Amino acid sequence: MPFPSKQTLALRSGISSRQVQRTLLSLENKGIITRVARYGANNRGRLSNVYDLSALVEKVSRIAKANPSLYERGPETIKAPAENGSFDVSD
């Protein structure tokens, strides 16, 4: 499971650390990711969290199986289901 720090996520995505916190909390509340706390050996304090993405992978897999034509590979890029390019992962 991935365990980047919030600061690393912010730097790599070009948003603030606070926006990363809000986004992670939103994804958690929607059941898309699960945060798992990590601790150092011999009680040496907290480390960055681990993010379990299995619920996200399951939802995306379900969408892909239900809409295989959306993910056909060819000369064009992958087709998005909505005009704005977003995918609905909610149930």
C-alpha positions in Angstrom: 0.0 0.0 0.0 1.3 3.5 -0.7 2.4 5.7 2.1 3.4 9.2 0.8 3.3 12.1 3.2 0.7 14.8 2.7 3.5 17.2 1.9 4.8 14.8 -0.8 1.2 14.5 -2.3 0.9 18.3 -2.2 4.2 18.9 -4.0 3.6 16.3 -6.6 0.0 17.4 -7.4 0.7 21.2 -7.2 -1.9 21.9 -4.4 -1.5 22.9 -0.8 -1.0 20.5 2.1 -4.4 21.7 3.5 -6.2 20.9 0.2 -4.6 17.4 0.3 -5.9 16.9 3.9 -9.4 18.0 2.8 -9.4 15.7 -0.3 -8.1 12.7 1.7 -10.8 13.2 4.3 -13.5 13.5 1.6 -12.3 10.3 -0.1 -12.3 8.6 3.3 -15.8 9.8 4.1 -17.0 8.4 0.7 -15.4 5.0 1.4 -13.0 5.3 -1.6 -9.8 5.1 0.5 -9.0 3.9 4.0 -6.3 5.6 6.0 -4.1 3.3 8.2 -1.8 4.9 10.8 1.9 3.8 10.8 4.2 4.0 13.8 8.0 3.8 14.1 9.7 0.8 15.6 10.0 0.8 19.4 7.4 3.6 19.9 9.4 6.1 17.9 6.4 8.1 16.9 4.0 8.5 14.0 5.0 8.0 10.4 3.1 9.0 7.3 -0.2 7.2 6.9 -0.7 4.2 4.6 -3.6 4.6 2.1 -5.5 1.5 1.3 -6.8 2.0 -2.3 -8.6 -1.4 -2.6 -12.1 0.1 -2.5 -11.1 2.6 -5.2 -9.7 -0.2 -7.4 -12.8 -2.3 -6.8 -15.1 0.6 -7.9 -13.0 1.4 -11.0 -13.0 -2.3 -11.9 -16.7 -2.5 -11.6 -17.2 0.6 -13.8 -14.8 -0.8 -16.4 -16.6 -4.1 -16.5 -20.0 -2.5 -16.8 -18.7 -0.1 -19.6 -16.0 -1.9 -21.5 -16.4 0.4 -24.6 -15.2 3.3 -22.5 -11.8 1.7 -22.1 -11.1 0.4 -25.6 -7.6 1.0 -26.6 -6.8 2.2 -30.0 -5.5 5.2 -31.9 -7.6 7.6 -29.7 -7.2 8.1 -26.0 -9.5 6.5 -23.5 -13.0 7.9 -23.7 -14.5 9.7 -20.7 -18.1 9.0 -19.9 -19.1 12.6 -19.3 -18.5 15.8 -21.3 -16.5 17.3 -18.5 -14.2 14.2 -18.4 -15.2 13.1 -15.0 -16.0 9.6 -13.8 -18.6 8.9 -11.2 -17.2 6.4 -8.6 -20.1 6.8 -6.2 -22.7 4.1 -5.6 
